[in-house]
Amino acid sequence: MMPGSIPKDKYININTIEADIDKCIDDYLTMMSIDRDYKSLVNIKHQTVNGMFRYIYKRLFKPDRTLCNNQKSLIDYENIELLSLLADKFVDICSMFNKSLGLMSFSYMTGIDYSTIYGWINEGEKLNPKRFEVLKKIRECHKAAQISLLNDTPVGALAVANNDVETGLQWATKQAIAAGQQAVFLIPSERLNRLSISAAEAVPLPVPKEAEKEPKS
């Protein structure tokens, strides 16, 4: 065992962790007096769900103080099967609460430091393709959830379109379709240009001095 690392027998049990997480979710909902019906779950705020992820971390993944280690989680980072299972569970929870949450929230739940996750992303597919695929799964599900916002309110769709190239292109396509129906929602840059044009058109053009003179009879 490397100095400062967690003993193998202290790592979480892959065979029971899903049930343990479900128990934590149930306990958290009880503690917060939240009903289990669909409407109540989807109306929970993002910050409340992130609070639940931190609760799960403290209950399941946070190392005991008696363990001398440099790691903030009882997860074996080399266990790709476990990381994949946790990624799937995280996505399921986001779907359960109808929330679009990404890698930072995954960090809240697992205790894997975000700088560590960011480092794994930078490793890319060549250095550690299996671990990269785990993070890619979360990112793609997060993006898919964001894209689905395009079918909701124009304001929500606008926020997504302004922060993602792919969704921005889909938004532009939707704009083109809406334009034919005389229902156009403009992204900020387009709106600014349109307002500038409208303001310019509203200003009367100066009349040439020659035109002000009455023609001689």
VENRA-V459720 format. One line per field, one symbol per residue. ss: DSSP state (@ for helix, = for strand, . for the rest). phi: phi as a letter, one per 30 degrees, with the letter a starting at -180 (. if undefined). burial: # if it has 9 or more other ideal C-beta (glycine too) atoms within 8 Angstrom, else .. A space follows every 50 residues. Layout:
ss: ???
phi: ???
burial: ???
//
This chain:
ss: .......@@@......@@@@@@@@@@@@@@@......@@@@@...@@@@@ @@@@@@@@@@@..................@@@@@@@@@@@@@@@@@.... ..@@@@@@@@...@@@@@@@@@@@@@@@@@@@@@@@@@@@@@@@@@@@@@ @..@@@@@@@@...@@@@@@@@@@@@@@@@.......@@@@@@@@@@@@@ @@......@@@@.....
phi: .deicdeedcdddddcdddddedddddddddchcdcdedddddddedddd ddddddeddccdddddddacccbdcddddddddddddddddddedechbc bcdddddedcideddddddddddidddbddddddddeddddddddddddd ccdeddddddddbaddddddddddddddddchbcccdedddddddddddd dddddddeedddddddd
burial: ....##...###.#..#..##..##.###..........##..#...### #######.#####...#.....###...##.##########.##..#.#. ###.########.#.##..##.#.......#####.###.###.###.## .....######..#..##.###.##..##.....#.#...#..#...... .................
//
